[in-house]
Amino acid sequence: MRITSAANPKLRDAIRLRDRRDRGDRLLIDGVRETTYALRCGVAIEHWFVGPIRHDLQAQERSRLESEIGREPLELTDELFAKLSYGERDAGAIAVARRPDRSLERLDLPEEPLLLVAEGIEKPGNIGAIARTADAVGVDGLILADLRTDPFSPNAIRASMGTVLSKRVAIGTTEETLSMLTARGIRIVAARVDGAALFGDVDLRGGTAIVVGSEAHGLGDVWHRPEILGIRLPMAGIADSLNVSTTAAILAYEAWRQRR
């Protein structure tokens, strides 16, 4: 089906979905790669949009995606596709999907998991970068606790290259997260500027949860308990901390190195 009018109900609905903060039980996925990954994570696609085909590779990608989704796309004019897409990039495809259930209860963990916990993150770009790190390292779970932004916003999905939609991602409150970690006997290490131990001196093998917090607010008081080990990165300059996604990447890869 070809859409040539901005008044089309499905297009108008998708634009509203892109722009509003409260998206309810639906989300917008911007990009062929991101939509492909969403499908592999079990995300249900309601319908999807494409722009005019410009080259053979785009045609091949569209054909493959159509086969995976199981229905034809809604084709937009260049002008209408530009209204719906983000920035200047050629996204190739934009999908309207159902919001997946990523509650803590659905997280399937091995006996001695490696977990990354990110608390109070405000920026979609940081959520996306942390999700990409979690995917690259192969952590058993990424828990997003007490977030201050929607982890499934189009910007967060795009920044994560779709990895924030993984079934290894769970969303919950800080209290729920701490309760789950304690019940399972998972050791907790928390990244803090005043941490007692340097990260490279800490054993990150066995069941371990690495906790990082918001750059603006740091970690909440619950992560300052005596049984939680505070760890720090060496900072030789003026700044006392790194970007939260950089900190998460350093600590996650150190855990990967130790657990090989």
Short mmCIF file of the C-alpha atoms (twelve columns), coordinates in Angstrom:
data_MODEL
# 
_entry.id   MODEL 
# 
loop_
_atom_site.group_PDB 
_atom_site.id 
_atom_site.type_symbol 
_atom_site.label_atom_id 
_atom_site.label_alt_id 
_atom_site.label_comp_id 
_atom_site.label_asym_id 
_atom_site.label_seq_id 
_atom_site.Cartn_x 
_atom_site.Cartn_y 
_atom_site.Cartn_z 
_atom_site.pdbx_PDB_model_num 
ATOM 1   C CA . MET A 1   0.000  0.000   0.000  1 
ATOM 2   C CA . ARG A 2   1.337  3.427   -0.939 1 
ATOM 3   C CA . ILE A 3   0.574  6.426   1.291  1 
ATOM 4   C CA . THR A 4   0.717  9.883   -0.257 1 
ATOM 5   C CA . SER A 5   -1.207 11.943  2.295  1 
ATOM 6   C CA . ALA A 6   -0.055 13.136  5.723  1 
ATOM 7   C CA . ALA A 7   -3.648 12.694  6.852  1 
ATOM 8   C CA . ASN A 8   -3.372 8.899   6.690  1 
ATOM 9   C CA . PRO A 9   -4.470 7.597   10.145 1 
ATOM 10  C CA . LYS A 10  -1.631 5.087   10.549 1 
ATOM 11  C CA . LEU A 11  0.991  7.656   9.603  1 
ATOM 12  C CA . ARG A 12  -0.477 10.274  11.924 1 
ATOM 13  C CA . ASP A 13  -0.592 7.732   14.742 1 
ATOM 14  C CA . ALA A 14  3.074  6.810   14.161 1 
ATOM 15  C CA . ILE A 15  4.147  10.470  14.217 1 
ATOM 16  C CA . ARG A 16  2.302  10.997  17.503 1 
ATOM 17  C CA . LEU A 17  3.940  7.861   18.866 1 
ATOM 18  C CA . ARG A 18  7.361  9.231   17.935 1 
ATOM 19  C CA . ASP A 19  6.803  12.616  19.547 1 
ATOM 20  C CA . ARG A 20  5.023  11.898  22.807 1 
ATOM 21  C CA . ARG A 21  6.621  10.811  26.074 1 
ATOM 22  C CA . ASP A 22  3.946  8.387   27.233 1 
ATOM 23  C CA . ARG A 23  3.701  5.751   24.509 1 
ATOM 24  C CA . GLY A 24  1.663  3.289   26.536 1 
ATOM 25  C CA . ASP A 25  2.084  -0.287  25.365 1 
ATOM 26  C CA . ARG A 26  3.504  0.576   21.943 1 
ATOM 27  C CA . LEU A 27  6.799  1.843   20.562 1 
ATOM 28  C CA . LEU A 28  8.425  3.100   17.368 1 
ATOM 29  C CA . ILE A 29  11.502 1.362   15.953 1 
ATOM 30  C CA . ASP A 30  13.611 3.396   13.539 1 
ATOM 31  C CA . GLY A 31  15.875 1.401   11.222 1 
ATOM 32  C CA . VAL A 32  16.187 -1.891  9.335  1 
ATOM 33  C CA . ARG A 33  18.854 -3.278  11.667 1 
ATOM 34  C CA . GLU A 34  16.911 -2.260  14.771 1 
ATOM 35  C CA . THR A 35  13.659 -3.744  13.446 1 
ATOM 36  C CA . THR A 36  15.427 -6.985  12.527 1 
ATOM 37  C CA . TYR A 37  16.874 -7.284  16.029 1 
ATOM 38  C CA . ALA A 38  13.487 -6.513  17.582 1 
ATOM 39  C CA . LEU A 39  11.943 -9.406  15.667 1 
ATOM 40  C CA . ARG A 40  14.673 -11.752 16.906 1 
ATOM 41  C CA . CYS A 41  13.870 -10.620 20.459 1 
ATOM 42  C CA . GLY A 42  10.233 -11.575 20.031 1 
ATOM 43  C CA . VAL A 43  8.868  -8.043  19.672 1 
ATOM 44  C CA . ALA A 44  5.534  -8.001  17.845 1 
ATOM 45  C CA . ILE A 45  5.363  -5.644  14.851 1 
ATOM 46  C CA . GLU A 46  1.952  -4.090  14.151 1 
ATOM 47  C CA . HIS A 47  2.848  -2.438  10.841 1 
ATOM 48  C CA . TRP A 48  5.878  -0.864  9.198  1 
ATOM 49  C CA . PHE A 49  6.755  1.944   6.821  1 
ATOM 50  C CA . VAL A 50  9.355  2.310   4.070  1 
ATOM 51  C CA . GLY A 51  10.398 5.062   1.702  1 
ATOM 52  C CA . PRO A 52  11.088 4.775   -2.041 1 
ATOM 53  C CA . ILE A 53  13.756 2.197   -2.982 1 
ATOM 54  C CA . ARG A 54  16.998 3.845   -4.147 1 
ATOM 55  C CA . HIS A 55  19.407 0.939   -4.626 1 
ATOM 56  C CA . ASP A 56  19.586 -2.857  -4.883 1 
ATOM 57  C CA . LEU A 57  20.806 -3.373  -1.313 1 
ATOM 58  C CA . GLN A 58  17.806 -1.498  0.046  1 
ATOM 59  C CA . ALA A 59  15.523 -3.675  -2.060 1 
ATOM 60  C CA . GLN A 60  17.162 -6.829  -0.680 1 
ATOM 61  C CA . GLU A 61  16.863 -5.599  2.908  1 
ATOM 62  C CA . ARG A 62  13.194 -4.756  2.378  1 
ATOM 63  C CA . SER A 63  12.470 -8.154  0.879  1 
ATOM 64  C CA . ARG A 64  14.181 -9.958  3.771  1 
ATOM 65  C CA . LEU A 65  12.394 -7.859  6.382  1 
ATOM 66  C CA . GLU A 66  9.029  -8.375  4.685  1 
ATOM 67  C CA . SER A 67  9.617  -12.124 4.844  1 
ATOM 68  C CA . GLU A 68  10.463 -11.965 8.572  1 
ATOM 69  C CA . ILE A 69  7.538  -9.704  9.496  1 
ATOM 70  C CA . GLY A 70  5.095  -11.605 7.322  1 
ATOM 71  C CA . ARG A 71  3.313  -8.629  5.792  1 
ATOM 72  C CA . GLU A 72  3.945  -5.935  3.205  1 
ATOM 73  C CA . PRO A 73  5.127  -2.479  4.307  1 
ATOM 74  C CA . LEU A 74  3.262  0.785   3.965  1 
ATOM 75  C CA . GLU A 75  5.242  2.765   1.387  1 
ATOM 76  C CA . LEU A 76  5.625  6.505   1.975  1 
ATOM 77  C CA . THR A 77  6.769  9.279   -0.308 1 
ATOM 78  C CA . ASP A 78  10.186 10.799  0.429  1 
ATOM 79  C CA . GLU A 79  8.559  13.781  2.097  1 
ATOM 80  C CA . LEU A 80  6.322  11.703  4.354  1 
ATOM 81  C CA . PHE A 81  9.093  9.279   5.294  1 
ATOM 82  C CA . ALA A 82  11.276 12.253  6.284  1 
ATOM 83  C CA . LYS A 83  8.471  13.488  8.566  1 
ATOM 84  C CA . LEU A 84  8.446  10.172  10.399 1 
ATOM 85  C CA . SER A 85  12.155 9.313   10.560 1 
ATOM 86  C CA . TYR A 86  14.835 10.723  12.855 1 
ATOM 87  C CA . GLY A 87  17.663 12.991  11.752 1 
ATOM 88  C CA . GLU A 88  19.297 12.833  8.354  1 
ATOM 89  C CA . ARG A 89  20.054 9.143   8.084  1 
ATOM 90  C CA . ASP A 90  18.271 6.827   5.676  1 
ATOM 91  C CA . ALA A 91  16.587 4.506   8.177  1 
ATOM 92  C CA . GLY A 92  15.211 2.226   5.458  1 
ATOM 93  C CA . ALA A 93  12.294 1.094   7.604  1 
ATOM 94  C CA . ILE A 94  10.287 2.322   10.587 1 
ATOM 95  C CA . ALA A 95  8.077  -0.055  12.559 1 
ATOM 96  C CA . VAL A 96  5.229  0.380   15.034 1 
ATOM 97  C CA . ALA A 97  5.472  -2.419  17.584 1 
ATOM 98  C CA . ARG A 98  4.041  -3.684  20.846 1 
ATOM 99  C CA . ARG A 99  6.047  -2.837  23.950 1 
ATOM 100 C CA . PRO A 100 7.682  -6.057  25.218 1 
ATOM 101 C CA . ASP A 101 7.349  -7.242  28.821 1 
ATOM 102 C CA . ARG A 102 10.797 -6.877  30.331 1 
ATOM 103 C CA . SER A 103 9.906  -7.224  34.018 1 
ATOM 104 C CA . LEU A 104 12.493 -8.585  36.439 1 
ATOM 105 C CA . GLU A 105 10.439 -11.741 36.938 1 
ATOM 106 C CA . ARG A 106 10.966 -12.720 33.305 1 
ATOM 107 C CA . LEU A 107 14.768 -12.531 33.473 1 
ATOM 108 C CA . ASP A 108 16.179 -16.041 33.008 1 
ATOM 109 C CA . LEU A 109 19.567 -16.284 34.730 1 
ATOM 110 C CA . PRO A 110 22.198 -19.006 35.100 1 
ATOM 111 C CA . GLU A 111 23.478 -20.130 38.497 1 
ATOM 112 C CA . GLU A 112 26.360 -17.629 38.676 1 
ATOM 113 C CA . PRO A 113 25.329 -14.731 36.451 1 
ATOM 114 C CA . LEU A 114 27.141 -11.576 35.473 1 
ATOM 115 C CA . LEU A 115 24.702 -8.691  35.732 1 
ATOM 116 C CA . LEU A 116 24.973 -5.027  34.898 1 
ATOM 117 C CA . VAL A 117 22.638 -2.712  36.819 1 
ATOM 118 C CA . ALA A 118 22.124 0.890   35.673 1 
ATOM 119 C CA . GLU A 119 20.195 3.099   38.086 1 
ATOM 120 C CA . GLY A 120 18.516 6.433   37.421 1 
ATOM 121 C CA . ILE A 121 19.846 6.980   33.902 1 
ATOM 122 C CA . GLU A 122 18.386 10.135  32.355 1 
ATOM 123 C CA . LYS A 123 19.678 10.150  28.770 1 
ATOM 124 C CA . PRO A 124 18.489 7.807   26.012 1 
ATOM 125 C CA . GLY A 125 21.993 7.850   24.492 1 
ATOM 126 C CA . ASN A 126 23.501 6.482   27.701 1 
ATOM 127 C CA . ILE A 127 20.858 3.778   27.954 1 
ATOM 128 C CA . GLY A 128 21.613 2.793   24.366 1 
ATOM 129 C CA . ALA A 129 25.380 2.742   24.887 1 
ATOM 130 C CA . ILE A 130 25.070 0.634   28.057 1 
ATOM 131 C CA . ALA A 131 22.751 -1.804  26.272 1 
ATOM 132 C CA . ARG A 132 25.273 -2.163  23.433 1 
ATOM 133 C CA . THR A 133 28.017 -2.879  25.960 1 
ATOM 134 C CA . ALA A 134 25.872 -5.475  27.726 1 
ATOM 135 C CA . ASP A 135 25.209 -7.150  24.384 1 
ATOM 136 C CA . ALA A 136 28.854 -7.050  23.293 1 
ATOM 137 C CA . VAL A 137 30.207 -8.428  26.568 1 
ATOM 138 C CA . GLY A 138 27.471 -11.038 26.756 1 
ATOM 139 C CA . VAL A 139 26.278 -10.240 30.277 1 
ATOM 140 C CA . ASP A 140 23.514 -12.495 31.536 1 
ATOM 141 C CA . GLY A 141 21.273 -9.567  32.360 1 
ATOM 142 C CA . LEU A 142 21.082 -5.789  32.119 1 
ATOM 143 C CA . ILE A 143 18.771 -4.350  34.766 1 
ATOM 144 C CA . LEU A 144 17.527 -0.789  34.241 1 
ATOM 145 C CA . ALA A 145 16.417 0.489   37.643 1 
ATOM 146 C CA . ASP A 146 14.512 3.671   38.516 1 
ATOM 147 C CA . LEU A 147 15.036 5.139   35.069 1 
ATOM 148 C CA . ARG A 148 14.300 8.790   34.419 1 
ATOM 149 C CA . THR A 149 13.547 8.297   30.731 1 
ATOM 150 C CA . ASP A 150 11.805 5.723   28.545 1 
ATOM 151 C CA . PRO A 151 14.270 2.899   27.695 1 
ATOM 152 C CA . PHE A 152 12.158 2.077   24.647 1 
ATOM 153 C CA . SER A 153 12.026 5.583   23.212 1 
ATOM 154 C CA . PRO A 154 13.021 5.775   19.529 1 
ATOM 155 C CA . ASN A 155 16.264 7.523   20.526 1 
ATOM 156 C CA . ALA A 156 17.221 4.846   23.065 1 
ATOM 157 C CA . ILE A 157 16.416 2.034   20.636 1 
ATOM 158 C CA . ARG A 158 18.443 3.704   17.902 1 
ATOM 159 C CA . ALA A 159 21.406 4.437   20.202 1 
ATOM 160 C CA . SER A 160 21.416 0.799   21.291 1 
ATOM 161 C CA . MET A 161 21.161 -0.480  17.702 1 
ATOM 162 C CA . GLY A 162 18.092 -2.345  18.945 1 
ATOM 163 C CA . THR A 163 19.901 -4.219  21.737 1 
ATOM 164 C CA . VAL A 164 17.851 -2.548  24.492 1 
ATOM 165 C CA . LEU A 165 14.968 -4.751  23.277 1 
ATOM 166 C CA . SER A 166 16.876 -7.914  24.197 1 
ATOM 167 C CA . LYS A 167 15.256 -10.502 26.458 1 
ATOM 168 C CA . ARG A 168 18.335 -10.125 28.666 1 
ATOM 169 C CA . VAL A 169 17.190 -6.598  29.550 1 
ATOM 170 C CA . ALA A 170 14.918 -6.153  32.575 1 
ATOM 171 C CA . ILE A 171 13.254 -3.065  34.000 1 
ATOM 172 C CA . GLY A 172 12.316 -2.524  37.630 1 
ATOM 173 C CA . THR A 173 12.674 -0.355  40.690 1 
ATOM 174 C CA . THR A 174 15.844 -0.140  42.748 1 
ATOM 175 C CA . GLU A 175 14.087 -1.868  45.650 1 
ATOM 176 C CA . GLU A 176 12.925 -4.747  43.428 1 
ATOM 177 C CA . THR A 177 16.409 -5.084  41.970 1 
ATOM 178 C CA . LEU A 178 18.163 -5.162  45.333 1 
ATOM 179 C CA . SER A 179 15.622 -7.646  46.685 1 
ATOM 180 C CA . MET A 180 16.144 -9.978  43.723 1 
ATOM 181 C CA . LEU A 181 19.940 -9.800  43.945 1 
ATOM 182 C CA . THR A 182 19.882 -10.446 47.696 1 
ATOM 183 C CA . ALA A 183 17.452 -13.365 47.387 1 
ATOM 184 C CA . ARG A 184 19.662 -15.027 44.795 1 
ATOM 185 C CA . GLY A 185 22.850 -14.461 46.778 1 
ATOM 186 C CA . ILE A 186 24.454 -12.391 44.026 1 
ATOM 187 C CA . ARG A 187 27.391 -10.298 45.178 1 
ATOM 188 C CA . ILE A 188 27.006 -6.591  44.486 1 
ATOM 189 C CA . VAL A 189 29.781 -4.169  43.565 1 
ATOM 190 C CA . ALA A 190 28.877 -0.520  43.098 1 
ATOM 191 C CA . ALA A 191 30.861 2.031   41.072 1 
ATOM 192 C CA . ARG A 192 31.405 5.112   43.220 1 
ATOM 193 C CA . VAL A 193 33.930 7.934   43.165 1 
ATOM 194 C CA . ASP A 194 34.664 7.154   46.833 1 
ATOM 195 C CA . GLY A 195 34.848 3.390   46.311 1 
ATOM 196 C CA . ALA A 196 37.226 1.594   48.669 1 
ATOM 197 C CA . ALA A 197 38.784 -0.664  46.019 1 
ATOM 198 C CA . LEU A 198 40.243 -0.101  42.563 1 
ATOM 199 C CA . PHE A 199 38.210 -2.002  39.976 1 
ATOM 200 C CA . GLY A 200 41.194 -4.055  38.777 1 
ATOM 201 C CA . ASP A 201 41.823 -5.389  42.286 1 
ATOM 202 C CA . VAL A 202 38.318 -6.808  42.712 1 
ATOM 203 C CA . ASP A 203 37.340 -10.399 41.891 1 
ATOM 204 C CA . LEU A 204 34.389 -10.178 39.498 1 
ATOM 205 C CA . ARG A 205 33.987 -13.906 38.974 1 
ATOM 206 C CA . GLY A 206 31.020 -15.898 40.276 1 
ATOM 207 C CA . GLY A 207 27.545 -14.448 40.632 1 
ATOM 208 C CA . THR A 208 28.167 -10.701 40.434 1 
ATOM 209 C CA . ALA A 209 26.122 -7.561  39.820 1 
ATOM 210 C CA . ILE A 210 28.001 -4.421  38.755 1 
ATOM 211 C CA . VAL A 211 25.989 -1.291  39.595 1 
ATOM 212 C CA . VAL A 212 26.470 2.092   37.930 1 
ATOM 213 C CA . GLY A 213 24.483 5.242   38.536 1 
ATOM 214 C CA . SER A 214 23.369 8.488   37.014 1 
ATOM 215 C CA . GLU A 215 26.032 11.107  36.322 1 
ATOM 216 C CA . ALA A 216 23.849 13.833  37.814 1 
ATOM 217 C CA . HIS A 217 22.740 12.049  40.984 1 
ATOM 218 C CA . GLY A 218 25.085 9.087   41.458 1 
ATOM 219 C CA . LEU A 219 23.828 5.938   43.154 1 
ATOM 220 C CA . GLY A 220 21.018 5.939   45.694 1 
ATOM 221 C CA . ASP A 221 21.659 5.363   49.379 1 
ATOM 222 C CA . VAL A 222 20.644 1.687   49.207 1 
ATOM 223 C CA . TRP A 223 23.861 0.930   47.315 1 
ATOM 224 C CA . HIS A 224 25.995 2.276   50.195 1 
ATOM 225 C CA . ARG A 225 25.291 -0.629  52.542 1 
ATOM 226 C CA . PRO A 226 28.277 -2.302  54.284 1 
ATOM 227 C CA . GLU A 227 27.782 -5.588  52.410 1 
ATOM 228 C CA . ILE A 228 28.056 -3.816  49.026 1 
ATOM 229 C CA . LEU A 229 31.617 -3.245  47.864 1 
ATOM 230 C CA . GLY A 230 32.301 0.212   46.449 1 
ATOM 231 C CA . ILE A 231 34.755 0.190   43.546 1 
ATOM 232 C CA . ARG A 232 36.339 3.090   41.698 1 
ATOM 233 C CA . LEU A 233 38.220 3.856   38.526 1 
ATOM 234 C CA . PRO A 234 41.563 5.686   38.781 1 
ATOM 235 C CA . MET A 235 41.076 9.354   37.881 1 
ATOM 236 C CA . ALA A 236 44.368 11.249  37.424 1 
ATOM 237 C CA . GLY A 237 42.939 14.497  36.044 1 
ATOM 238 C CA . ILE A 238 40.547 17.201  37.172 1 
ATOM 239 C CA . ALA A 239 37.313 15.273  36.569 1 
ATOM 240 C CA . ASP A 240 36.243 12.880  39.326 1 
ATOM 241 C CA . SER A 241 34.264 10.496  37.127 1 
ATOM 242 C CA . LEU A 242 33.662 9.234   33.598 1 
ATOM 243 C CA . ASN A 243 30.476 9.125   31.533 1 
ATOM 244 C CA . VAL A 244 28.256 6.384   33.005 1 
ATOM 245 C CA . SER A 245 28.265 4.361   29.785 1 
ATOM 246 C CA . THR A 246 32.079 4.476   29.663 1 
ATOM 247 C CA . THR A 247 32.291 3.338   33.294 1 
ATOM 248 C CA . ALA A 248 29.867 0.501   32.569 1 
ATOM 249 C CA . ALA A 249 31.934 -0.601  29.567 1 
ATOM 250 C CA . ILE A 250 35.233 -0.630  31.481 1 
ATOM 251 C CA . LEU A 251 33.808 -2.624  34.376 1 
ATOM 252 C CA . ALA A 252 31.865 -5.055  32.179 1 
ATOM 253 C CA . TYR A 253 34.931 -5.841  30.071 1 
ATOM 254 C CA . GLU A 254 37.069 -6.275  33.185 1 
ATOM 255 C CA . ALA A 255 34.532 -8.834  34.396 1 
ATOM 256 C CA . TRP A 256 34.642 -10.513 30.962 1 
ATOM 257 C CA . ARG A 257 38.453 -10.660 31.124 1 
ATOM 258 C CA . GLN A 258 38.415 -12.279 34.544 1 
ATOM 259 C CA . ARG A 259 35.708 -14.808 33.668 1 
ATOM 260 C CA . ARG A 260 37.246 -16.143 30.459 1 
# 
